[in-house]
Amino acid sequence: MTAAALPPDVIETTTTAALEEKAKLKRHFGRFDIFFFLICTIVGLDTLGAVSNYGAQAFVWLIFLSVFFFVPYALLTAELGSAFREEGGSYIWTKLSMGRFAAGLNAVLYWLSNPIWLGGALVITALAVFDEFYFELGHVGAYIFALAFIWFATWAAILSFGVGKWIPTIGAWGRIVLLSGFTITVFIYAAQNGVGGVSVGDFKPTWAVFIAAVPVLFFNFVGFELPNAAGDEMKDAQKDVPYTVKRATIVAILAYGLPILAILLVVPAQQITSLDGFVSAIKLVFTVYGGSVEAAADGTLTPTLTGAGAVLGGIAAAGFIWALLSSGTTWIMGADRAQAVAAYDGAGPRWLGTFSERWGTPIAVNLASGVFSTVTFVAAYELTQGDAAKYFVAALGLAISTTTISYLSIFPSLYLLRKKHPHVHRPYRVPGGDGVALGVSVLCTLWAALASLSLLWPGFATSLDVSTWNDSLPEEFAGQRLQYELSQLVPLALFIGLGVLFYILGAPTRRKQVQINIETEEVVADR
């Protein structure tokens, strides 16, 4: 079919490089693969402690965001993912709605946040779990562990999707078993020892906690669009994306809500920390299978696992580490594909957009992610020795903020694509017409903006008294607003600069353009 026979809004301008690379892709991704991929993407156990650290209010705000952000976001992704099915997912949505340059900048932020997360928060958390349940690795051991962690994720991302997809599938099942076993054990522990973590009054919500908790809650819930980064590797995106998104929404809410409530009920508030809140809860409740708990005068509890408790605790710890690893692997698999698509579409250097003939994966981007994760770990691990730990805190905040900022370009796509590409068939539509679509886009974008501002400027809108905003700075940056802001804004500016550089380097690729049918991806005209 020629371009003249099609409505103009069903035509997309892409590159000859895109056609070359897409020819290497195979359709491995079925309905249940997508579902387990989503569970592994969205249910990140590393943040359970961070959420619980805000106290009982965090559970209230979790439910609030589930209704007013997570569900609308799921509907948004179900429509876009089933209608605009090309490889690259969110990059394609942003390109079609805002243009290639904006999409290219966004792809860099979306991509880089994941190596920072993998080499920072995930590795450090995994190390803490290993030291707590097994033995202290020491300096050299920590490096061996971290490098194995990072490069396993990198290797898994390089594998053909037909093989690599089993990592998130096994990771999703591991989460289900771990969280189910933990929740059941909490009930057993509560029956034997009672609950004393929180009272009814502790659930009363406050504005200050809401503003502080929004970034981590937002970070918990994002990821619905990630499977669409492998859109051309899906067997039937039109049917499978809406089906899996709806079911994953329910599972994710339960998978976050029940464990967080359990942590709040059994762990004394003063012992819940961002790093090991969930780990502490596991160790405490698993004493019902063997072990003891020593209570101090200040109310803190010190559990010791023995016998079956130690064995089951060790198994749970291994499951926790595997959950962290599979989270990082899944996000690397998806975000790397989005960046590779941006590159072969002319928004980045051509070599980053090369897919392997053998594996059908973007090996160059995968290796770049592994290198970036390794550098992040080395910097984070060395800087956490002594007072320089504050820079590690800043790096973690940067990983989350780059993620939240990237969604500022993704969420408006629902409404913009309704207007710019109305003739593209939508197997699923957000109910209620264009007015509701506009409302969903605006609502989700506002959440992304609030999360970003809360991270980039801690204390934002917590009080009418601006002088109190500095109280919300991370402990390591107490009284050092300028240093904290520089630690966030300077790297962010460098990432944006890298996106501009990538776009400039993509100019030769952009010159070789073709037009394709958005729905069939068939060539309709050369340019």
RAPESUL-V539832 format. One line per field, one symbol per residue. phi: phi as a letter, one per 20 degrees, with the letter a starting at -180 (. if undefined). psi: psi as a letter, one per 30 degrees, with the letter a starting at -180 (. if undefined). A space follows every 10 residues. Layout:
phi=???
psi=???
This chain:
phi=.effedfgfe dceccfffff fffeecedee gfffffffff feeeffdfff fffenfggff fffffgfecf fgfffgffff feeddfgolf ffgfffecof ffffffffff ffffffffed ffffffffff ffddbffmff ffffffffff effffffffg ffefffffff fffffgffff ffffffffff fecmcbfbdg ffeffcfffg ffeggffffg eepgeggffd gfdefbfgef ffffffffgf fffffeffff ffgffdeggf eecffcffff fgffffffeq qbcdeefenf ddececlfff ffffffffff ffffffffff ffgfffffff fgffendafg ffdeefffem cefffgffff fffffffgff ffffenffgf ffgfffffff ffffffffee fffgfffgee cfeffdgccg fonfffgfff ffffffffff ffffefcgng mfbfegfeff fefggfdgmc gffffffeff ffffffffff fgfffeggff fddcdcfgfd mefdaec
psi=kleffkkefg kkkalfeeee efffkljfja efeeeeeeee eeijffgeee effgafeeee feeefeefee eeeeeeeeee ffejglkfcf eeeeefefle eeeeeeeeee effeeeeefd eeeeeeeeee eefdlkflee eeeeeeeeee feeeeefflk ffefffeeee eeeeeeeeee eeeeeeeeee eeflkgelle fffjkleeee eefeeeeeee flfefefffh efgkeieeee eeeeeeeeee eeeefeeeee eeeeefkkef fjleegeeee eeeefffffj alkkklfgfk kjkkklbeee eeeeeeeeee eeeeeeeeee eeeeeeeeee eeeffgglke ffgkkkeefg lieeeeeeee eeeeeeeeee eeffjafgff feeeeeeeee eeeeeffffe efeeeefeef iffkkjekkk kfafeeeeee eeeeeeeeee eeeeefikfk gflfjfffef ffkkefgkgi eeeeeefeee eeeeeeeeee eeeeffeeef fillklkeef gkkfkl.
